[in-house]
Amino acid sequence: MSVGILGKKLGMSQLFDDKGNAVPVTLIQAGPCRVTQLKSLPVDGYSAVQIGFGLSKEKLLNKPKKGHLAKSGDDLLKHLKEYRVEETAQYEIGSQITVDNFEVGQKVDISGKSMGRGFAGYQKRHGFSRGPMSHGSKNHRQPGSTGAGTTPGRIYPGKRMAGRYGGKKITTKGLIVVKVDNEKNLIVVKGSVPGKPGSLLNIRPNNKVGNKGGNKS
């Protein structure tokens, strides 16, 4: 796997291509991230690179985490993320991971936490069709039958029912990078990404065969 980068979703906008068509895009402030730890096969059992992103208040970090971060720099980082790699020789503790690792036309996979919508019913959460709305009906937005009778006499786990909707990790794959701004640490991708503005995102190269500009480790 290749090392990705952590970022913050700024919001959506649009750009115009060469043909004058409006293209919906998402603006992401990505990095700079600091390499906080290098893990090796002899010591940890696998090779990985750990990076940190975002500033945190000192009172929100415990002593072990402060000591861990002090090995790579002075800034107190809020988010840590680990990426497995084959070799860690090209990375140094304290070095920066920036948007320079990405280029226009490259495909990326972006993970984030979807927007939470609270407790939702069957129609909104799962797209169930509602019952008759005519006079006398008592099944407007009810679930209908939820299981068997006396055998087994219970509802199986995983049954689609009303409950908490959203607020889960979602990965959108194969998004195309349409613009990279090195000065402002911005990555602009075509389409939408999970989460609301200000939410944390994990951007990593899509290493499938045929990916234009994809970084491979």
C-alpha positions in Angstrom: 0.0 0.0 0.0 1.0 3.6 -0.5 1.1 6.3 2.2 -1.9 8.6 1.9 -2.7 11.9 3.6 -5.2 13.2 6.1 -7.3 16.2 5.4 -10.4 18.3 6.2 -13.4 18.7 4.0 -14.0 22.3 3.2 -17.2 22.0 1.0 -18.4 21.6 -2.5 -18.1 23.9 -5.5 -18.0 23.6 -9.3 -15.4 23.9 -12.1 -15.8 24.2 -15.8 -14.1 21.8 -18.1 -12.7 22.5 -21.6 -16.2 22.0 -23.1 -17.9 24.5 -20.8 -19.6 21.8 -18.7 -20.0 22.4 -15.0 -18.2 19.7 -13.0 -19.2 19.3 -9.3 -16.1 19.1 -7.1 -15.1 18.9 -3.5 -12.4 21.0 -1.9 -10.2 19.3 0.7 -7.5 20.9 2.8 -5.0 18.0 2.9 -2.0 18.1 5.3 0.7 18.9 5.8 1.0 15.8 7.9 4.0 14.8 10.0 5.6 11.4 10.1 5.3 10.5 13.8 6.4 6.8 13.7 8.0 4.2 11.5 7.2 0.5 12.2 9.4 -2.3 11.0 9.0 -6.0 10.5 11.6 -7.1 13.1 10.3 -4.9 15.9 6.5 -4.6 15.3 5.8 -7.5 13.0 4.9 -5.4 10.0 6.1 -2.3 8.1 4.0 0.9 8.4 4.2 4.6 8.5 2.2 6.7 11.0 1.3 10.3 10.3 -0.4 13.0 12.3 -2.7 15.8 11.3 -4.4 18.8 13.0 -3.4 20.7 16.1 -4.8 19.7 19.5 -4.8 21.5 22.9 -2.3 20.3 25.4 -5.0 19.6 28.1 -6.7 17.1 25.7 -3.7 14.8 25.4 -2.3 12.4 28.0 1.3 12.1 28.9 2.0 8.9 26.9 0.7 10.6 23.7 2.6 13.8 24.4 5.8 11.7 24.8 5.0 9.8 21.6 4.5 13.1 19.6 7.6 14.7 21.1 9.8 12.2 19.3 8.9 13.7 15.9 8.3 17.4 16.6 6.9 20.1 18.9 3.4 20.4 17.6 0.7 18.5 19.4 -1.3 16.6 16.8 -4.9 15.6 17.1 -5.3 12.8 14.6 -3.0 9.8 13.9 -3.2 7.4 11.0 -1.2 4.4 10.0 -0.4 3.1 6.5 1.1 -0.2 5.8 4.0 -0.1 3.3 6.6 -2.6 2.0 9.6 -0.3 2.8 10.0 2.6 5.3 13.6 3.5 4.2 12.3 6.5 2.1 10.5 8.1 5.1 12.0 9.9 8.1 10.5 10.7 11.5 9.5 14.3 11.6 9.3 14.7 7.8 6.3 16.2 6.1 3.7 14.5 3.9 2.1 17.1 1.6 -0.2 17.3 -1.5 2.9 17.2 -3.7 2.4 13.4 -3.6 -0.7 13.8 -5.7 -1.2 15.0 -9.3 -4.1 16.0 -11.6 -5.8 13.0 -13.2 -4.9 10.6 -10.4 -7.5 8.4 -8.9 -7.9 8.4 -5.1 -10.0 6.6 -2.4 -11.4 8.8 0.2 -12.8 7.6 3.6 -14.8 9.6 6.1 -17.6 9.5 8.6 -21.0 10.1 6.9 -23.4 12.7 8.3 -25.5 11.4 11.2 -29.2 11.8 10.7 -30.3 10.5 14.1 -33.1 8.0 14.6 -34.9 7.4 11.3 -37.8 5.2 10.2 -38.1 2.4 7.7 -38.8 4.6 4.6 -35.9 7.1 5.2 -33.4 4.6 6.5 -33.9 1.7 4.1 -36.2 3.1 1.3 -39.2 0.9 2.2 -42.4 1.8 0.3 -45.2 2.9 2.6 -48.6 1.4 3.0 -52.0 2.6 1.8 -52.8 6.2 2.7 -56.6 5.8 2.3 -59.1 6.1 5.2 -59.1 3.1 7.5 -55.5 2.0 6.9 -53.4 1.6 9.9 -50.2 0.7 8.0 -49.1 4.1 6.6 -45.4 3.9 7.6 -45.2 0.7 9.6 -42.8 -2.1 8.8 -45.3 -4.9 8.3 -44.3 -8.4 9.2 -40.9 -8.6 11.0 -40.4 -12.3 11.4 -41.9 -15.8 11.8 -44.5 -16.9 14.3 -43.7 -19.3 17.1 -40.7 -20.8 15.4 -38.1 -19.3 15.9 -40.3 -16.8 17.7 -37.7 -14.0 17.5 -36.3 -11.5 15.0 -33.0 -12.4 13.4 -30.0 -10.1 13.9 -29.4 -7.7 11.0 -33.1 -7.3 10.3 -33.7 -4.0 8.5 -35.6 -1.9 11.0 -35.9 1.7 12.3 -32.8 3.0 14.1 -29.8 5.3 13.9 -29.1 6.4 10.4 -25.7 7.6 9.2 -22.6 8.4 11.3 -20.7 5.5 9.8 -17.4 5.1 8.0 -17.8 5.3 4.2 -15.2 4.9 1.5 -15.7 6.4 -2.0 -13.3 4.9 -4.5 -11.9 6.0 -7.8 -12.4 9.8 -7.4 -10.4 11.8 -9.9 -8.1 14.6 -8.8 -8.9 17.7 -10.9 -6.7 20.3 -9.2 -3.8 20.4 -6.7 -2.8 23.7 -5.0 0.6 23.2 -3.3 0.7 26.7 -1.7 -2.7 26.3 0.0 -2.5 22.6 0.6 -5.7 21.9 -1.4 -6.8 18.9 -3.3 -9.9 19.2 -5.5 -11.6 16.0 -6.5 -14.5 15.4 -8.9 -17.7 14.4 -7.1 -18.8 14.2 -3.5 -17.0 12.7 -0.5 -18.4 11.4 2.8 -19.0 13.7 5.8 -20.0 17.3 6.4 -17.7 20.4 6.0 -15.0 20.3 8.6 -15.0 16.5 9.0 -11.8 14.4 8.9 -10.9 12.6 5.6 -8.4 9.9 4.7 -7.1 10.3 1.1 -5.0 7.5 -0.3 -4.0 6.6 -3.9 -6.1 4.1 -5.8 -3.5 1.6 -6.9 -5.7 -0.4 -9.3 -4.2 -1.3 -12.7 -4.7 1.4 -15.2 -4.8 4.2 -12.7 -3.4 7.4 -14.2 -0.6 8.8 -12.0 -1.3 6.3 -9.2 1.5 5.9 -6.7 2.5 2.3 -6.1 4.6 1.0 -3.4 
